[in-house]
Amino acid sequence: MHCHDDEVHFPSSSTRNHWSFPQHQSFLTNLQSCSKNLVSHLSTTRLSMNRMFESMKNRHSSPRFTQTRSIRRPDSPTQMLNSVTQLMIVKSPLVSSVSLSLIRSSQSQSNRSDWGAENDLITRGLNSPLLCCASLSLNRPNESTQSVDGKDVIQQQFTKAHSVSRNAEERVLISEVLVRTKDGEELERKDLEMEALAALKACRANSALTIREVQEDVHRIIESGYFCSCTPVAVDTRDGIRLMFQVEPNQEFRGLVCENANVLPSKFIQEAFRHGFGKVINIKRLEEAITSINGWYMERGLFGIVSDIDTLSGGIVRLQVAEAEVNNISIRFLDRKTGEPTKGKTRIETILRQLTTKKGQVYSMLQGKRDVDTVLAMGIMEDVSIIPQPAGESGKVDLIMNCVERPSGGFSAGGGISSGITSGPLSGLIGSFAYSHRNLLGRNQKLNVSLERGQIDSIFRINYTDPWIEGDDKRTSRSIMVQNSRTPGNLVHGNQPDNSNLTIGRVTAGLEYSRPFRPKWSGTAGLIFQHAGARDEQGNPMIKDFYSSPLTASGKTHDDTLLAKLESIYTGSGDHGSTMFAFNMEQGLPVLPEWLFFNRVNARIRKGIHIGPSRFLFSLSGGHVVGNFSPHEAFAIGGTNSVRGYEEGAVGSGRSYVVGSGEISFPMRGPVEGVVFVDYGTDLGSGSTVPGDPAGARLKPGSGHGYGFGVRVDSPLGPLRLEYAFNDKNIGRFHFGVGHRN
């Protein structure tokens, strides 16, 4: 069943109901043939009708039909009713063909002779075949039956026939209204008779009706949905004119056959038709079921629709579903300046394997949108779009994916701020220089070589990533990393009395594998080797700090560690305010006796709730370390990304920690939003268990809270955060950061 009602066809002449898409040409031909026959009848009887009306006006002074009937000339009312029967066009969303016959009851020749010689003309008019049985074809006009002037073709053909249309508004008194079968018998099912009678609005016993009102009630009976045809018949009886609606009920619903529905769940189909089994087929209920099925496809963005519906013998309803399967998927590269087709650098198979839409599947627009987002997330495309096109006459679709590639790589320079540095106004500034290639060998493999340099810290990194290992069907990625870094050690060993600084140098190399294993869930496993130690401002190795606290776990200038890493992340919708959960575990493997052996776990959770235009964001993080680990690897509490109102690491540093934060952000103007927050952090009393107790030597409280307010600005560099916070000692402090809090 097509979603447009004006293309639904219900022939009433057939013994079975068939709803399909008619061919407009044959449909119009049939209507025109019927129209020509009726025009012929009307032409031959027009003169007789005019003479009949003229005779009746001369014989009876009163224009009221009830008075004409009161002189007991039984043929006169029937003549009036039949004479105004004309072909009319009816607009009905469900009915495509209904016949209306107005039949005059037979009268004996002796009764007709009582009229006298002056009524012979009327009698001859009544013998017209048209007056005995006039057909009324009711059709919903469509484009095939519209003329260039916007008028219905059928109406144009019957312009002459409507010369007596004024008589269609004249009223005839009806003494009785009945509902019968097409053979004139009583309906076996009284409930259907009551449905038909309940549908009537104008036709009531002892009421004066026009042909138009009868016609409208015919439509109401058909539109009730229980009948496939309805023929009103007027019969002149001794008690007056009896109006019978001869109806043909639909079949009882005994079964359902659904064809070509490959993705539509059978349970959904059964539920859509469940209430109709064993009952007379109701067209309105059937239409609702078809609408629900089409809605199922629409909600899921699937190219599918109910294309045809038949009622077979025995009350079996057959549905035919049209589902557009994907015939072929092709990739077309467009020039980023001209938009013309060009040769791409990316391999076709590299893009195709990113798509979840495959050949033979029913095309889904929602799935296509996800595929577009996936290809864009590769980072090598500037623009991506999918264009579905019909694949010939097969009922399938061909998909063309247009891709505009970004420049594959180049050099870049930038800057930033280190959140771990608090001494000096310029000591936290960092400059960076990098070379990157986003699409090595056309396989979306990425190479990045970067150098970041500040007054104190520096990082040199080489990183190679294959986002999807070739031949793997689990979307596993591989990353190889080599890094040499020098970072401030003040998070744990800061606040030196002599104002001296120390740095932690690390040489790191590792291999990691990551892959998604459930929707919104991803996992990472890796093996990382680290060689780390402390140095003073002149670059000399250090073993102890100013308070004689050890800086390494091994007692040497460096600690060597081989870490096995496992991480699982739930990202929600990906938005900063959405739910996020991350769990990380690192296990030190003592392959050599001097290598460190410990276990460290860390977890973070974030939850956002929208309250009108504002948003409440709650975050909680915590961790614990067991074993022998380097003191500078202790959990540091306090600072811009921890407890605001304190310097970096000023609250405490321990084997364990818990930090919670709550904030409410609200829009202010344009990209600027305000925020009010409160933070709390504690080392759970574990500060003294860190080798050398660096927190106790520096009199760190071990726990503390802060609160304040700030503004956020959405900039091309990312969110810029400027905040002012008070700690539990009522000391205020500004915090500036780039990006969201960890």
Phi, psi and omega in degrees: 000123182285151183290349178261121184293332185287358177251013180267137186234131180233085176291128181270349184279344182275156178282346175236151179278132180226120179246118183207189178262103183289152170285123186300325185293310180293325179297316180291323180299318179296318180295320180294322178298315177297322182294319181298319179298316182292323178298321179299314178299316182296322181295321182285339184252357185298318181296318179297321181293318180297318178295324179296314180297320181295322179293319181293323179293322180288329184276327185239128182284328183276135179278353185282134182292328181295325178288323177299319180289336184289347179270016171060045168251093195298337182281338188300311179298320180294322177299316181297318183293318182287328186292338182261008179286119182225162175288128182227150180263130185240138178259112178219131183289342185248333189263134178245337179203122176223141179253140179237120179238128176249108189251129176274133178292148181289139178242149179289153180296331180293323178294321180292331181291340179291344182290332181093173185293327184290348179260007180299323181297319178295318181298320178295326177293325181288340179280359179297136178301329180294319182288335178284323181207104178251131183267139176241115180261124182251117182223140175280122183292146174225190185296332182288340182248023179252135177272175180294337180273000180086002180264152181292138180300319181296320179295323178296320181293337183249031178298317180292322182297335181275011177294340178252023184296335178298334180287340179293343179267353177286147189259147178234134182282126179252127182269335185208142178235123182232158173242124184224171175285175180292345175265005179085007180269163176290147178289138179293325182260112182290334179294325176290323177297319179293324177298317180294316180295323180292335180284340182289141179242315183263325186282104177225156178299144179060041177233149178267123189239155169253164178299323180298319180293321176297316180300317180296322178290330173301316179297321182294324178294315179295320182289347173296338173095353186265351188232143179265344176206156179210126180235113176281132181233126178260125181235127179276120181242179180297328182269358180132193182275126178257127179256116180249133172260105180272113188245156174236106182293155173290167178286164173280143182281111184246345182187169184220132175236126181240124184248143173067019177265091185274328182252347180285122182295136179297328179296323179293320179297314180298321180292324181294329183250005188301319186283353183261349183296134179081000180246163176297134182299126177252121185297324180294317178294323179296320178295322178296320179295319178295320179298320179293323178293314177298325177294326178299316178294318184294318182298329181263006178066023183272144175278084180207150181197153173285115187265337184201152178214131180234151167250112182272171177297145183086008178077023178271123177265128180246123176257137172244122184251136176254115178242124183276106178276154179282121181269319182202150177236124180234150180251132178232124179268137180243144177292133186290344180260313185264339183078006180274152177302141181213175179273129182268158178271338183276139177291141182299318182293335177294325178279316185299324182287348175282342187275135173274342175284125182236164177298141179091346177277153171289127186292131178242126178294325178293318177294323176297321178296319177296323178295321177298315179297322180295317180293321177296325180292346176297334177086005182248358181245140177270327179207143180219138176212153178242130179241111176277139179225146179295139179264078181065223180251021183278352184079006179256175180233145170258136180253128176246119178260115177271126183235133174246114186280146172275162171304135190290337181177183179159187181265150178212158178220152181193198181203175181190190181228134176271123182284351182268005182242129182232351182266120178091141184289333184249000185290340182270355181287141181228135172254149184223152176217135187211152168238134181221147174229119188272344191216066180295130175058019181070017183250013180066018175279145190237139176234130181226127175237120186223154176225124176242132185222130176233187180294328182243310187259158178206150179218127171243125187224138170239124185225127176240131183227131170250104187297338180209109183295131182297135180089353179265133181261007181254009180058041180281134177252157181229138181225131177241130187226138172228130187214140173234117186228156174223114185237154179298144179259014185284349179299321180251319186247033180279186179059049176289132182301329180272012179060018177278157180242150172233153180237156178251118178263135181226134169246120189231140173219138183202164177228128182229146174236134180226151175196151172283136178240350172207160177305127179073000177248140175219155181228152180224136174227138183202170178229123187230133174252137182225134175241109190228146176198170183256149178221153178274190184293334179271000179088010179276141179298145179232144177251328179228157179268192183299328181269014180065021175280135182295146179256351176227158179276333183274348185083359177262181180287341181221151172247136177252135184219134171249114187253132167261125189245136172228133181215141176228135185226133170250124189254354181060225180277353181092343178287150183299331181273359181276172180290135178220140176219134179224136177230129184230135176226134177235132181239119175285128182255113181279068179298320172250152184302326183278353178282146186288147180233110180202170176227131181230131177237147181211138181222145177222142177221144181219139181219128179246142179228127178271129177236093186064224178283347181269166180223130176259128182237124178242134179225147181215134178221154180195160180197171181204145179236135176237130177116194184264111183227163181290138181301326181288354176267007179294156178287121180263136183240134179115140177126187186300321181258015180227253177258108181286150188103346177244157170291169181297121177075011186280344180283315181175170175213122185210180176287334181232159177197157171217130177228127177237148182214141174225136181212151176241122178248148183214144181291145179245293180202123179059231181279005184261133175226151178263162182212141172237134189217165172212136183233153173212139178215151179208150176266008178057030177073018184262005183299322183287346181274353175286136180308124180085354181044061181296331180290319180293323179295333181257011175056039176288137186292335181090338176206156180180167179223162177213158180209156181174201184214169180184184178231151176236139179233124177278109185239167176301336178278354186114179179296127175261128185244123173236116188226150174234127186227150173250138175267184184287358173259012180059031175259126182269154182204139174276146175228134178232134180211160176242127182093172180283158176295148179293000000 
